[in-house]
Amino acid sequence: MEQLIQFQVERMLRRKRRNTALQLQPTSRLVHDIGLDSIDLIELTMNLEHRFHIEIPDAELEQLRTVQDVLDCVDTHLSASHPY
């Protein structure tokens, strides 16, 4: 499941930058390395919420700094909404 989430998140980021060859690492910073601005981050959050059927509060959005932060956020919300 984690690989699928990672694939989908990375695909969203590459589409946002219109760069399918964009090299992403878990430590890639959303603003400084990828070049997202505040509007991009809001759109990314909305896309994540829609795609994964989760809700990300604004306070969490402000804490997303890296690709890994995004992956962890999605994983946390998916785990909370679908406990095993």
C-alpha positions as CSV (number, residue, x, y, z in Angstrom):
1,M,0.0,0.0,0.0
2,E,2.8,2.4,0.9
3,Q,4.4,2.0,-2.6
4,L,1.0,2.8,-4.2
5,I,0.6,5.9,-2.1
6,Q,4.2,7.0,-2.9
7,F,3.7,6.5,-6.6
8,Q,0.4,8.5,-6.6
9,V,1.9,11.3,-4.6
10,E,5.0,11.6,-6.7
11,R,2.8,11.5,-9.9
12,M,0.7,14.4,-8.5
13,L,3.9,16.4,-7.8
14,R,5.3,15.7,-11.3
15,R,2.1,16.7,-12.9
16,K,2.0,19.9,-10.8
17,R,5.4,20.8,-12.1
18,R,4.6,19.6,-15.6
19,N,7.8,17.6,-15.5
20,T,7.5,13.8,-15.7
21,A,11.3,13.4,-15.3
22,L,11.4,15.3,-12.0
23,Q,13.6,13.4,-9.6
24,L,11.9,13.1,-6.2
25,Q,13.4,11.8,-3.0
26,P,11.7,11.6,0.4
27,T,13.8,14.5,1.5
28,S,12.9,16.7,-1.5
29,R,11.5,19.9,-0.1
30,L,8.2,20.9,-1.6
31,V,8.9,24.6,-1.8
32,H,12.7,24.9,-2.2
33,D,13.5,21.8,-4.3
34,I,10.3,21.2,-6.2
35,G,9.2,24.8,-6.5
36,L,5.7,24.7,-5.2
37,D,4.1,27.9,-3.9
38,S,1.3,28.3,-1.4
39,I,-1.4,27.9,-4.0
40,D,0.3,24.7,-5.3
41,L,0.3,23.3,-1.8
42,I,-3.4,24.0,-1.3
43,E,-4.2,22.3,-4.7
44,L,-2.0,19.4,-3.8
45,T,-3.8,19.0,-0.5
46,M,-7.2,19.1,-2.2
47,N,-6.0,16.5,-4.7
48,L,-4.8,14.3,-1.9
49,E,-8.1,14.6,0.0
50,H,-10.0,13.8,-3.2
51,R,-7.8,10.9,-4.3
52,F,-7.5,9.2,-0.9
53,H,-10.9,10.2,0.6
54,I,-9.2,11.9,3.6
55,E,-9.4,15.3,5.2
56,I,-6.2,17.2,5.9
57,P,-6.7,20.1,8.4
58,D,-5.1,23.4,7.5
59,A,-2.8,23.1,10.6
60,E,-1.3,19.9,9.1
61,L,-0.9,21.5,5.7
62,E,1.3,24.1,7.2
63,Q,3.6,21.4,8.5
64,L,4.2,19.7,5.1
65,R,7.7,20.5,4.1
66,T,9.0,17.4,2.3
67,V,7.8,14.6,0.1
68,Q,8.1,12.3,3.2
69,D,5.9,14.7,5.2
70,V,3.2,14.3,2.6
71,L,3.5,10.5,2.5
72,D,3.4,10.3,6.3
73,C,0.4,12.6,6.4
74,V,-1.6,10.5,3.9
75,D,-0.6,7.3,5.6
76,T,-1.7,8.6,9.0
77,H,-5.1,9.7,7.7
78,L,-5.6,6.5,5.8
79,S,-4.7,4.4,8.9
80,A,-7.1,6.5,11.0
81,S,-10.0,6.1,8.6
82,H,-9.3,2.4,7.9
83,P,-8.1,0.8,11.2
84,Y,-7.0,-2.8,10.9
